Amino acid sequence: MKNTALVRMTIDEIAKQKNVSLDEAFDLFYNSKVCEMLSDTETGLFTYAPQDLAEMVV
């Protein structure tokens, strides 16, 4: 995954939106379909805002 700034901001946003620790947000993100899809440039998810990506993480 190339865009580490986007990943970091998304994890911060997950923690904020879901009211969880950064460790929990990290786990939620890296075990999500969003993480997998973000690695695939054809999905275009790298153009999404961190807030939008965080909302997509279940």
Secondary structure as UniProt FT lines:
FT   HELIX           4..18
FT   HELIX           22..30
FT   HELIX           33..38
FT   HELIX           41..43
FT   HELIX           45..47
FT   HELIX           50..56
//
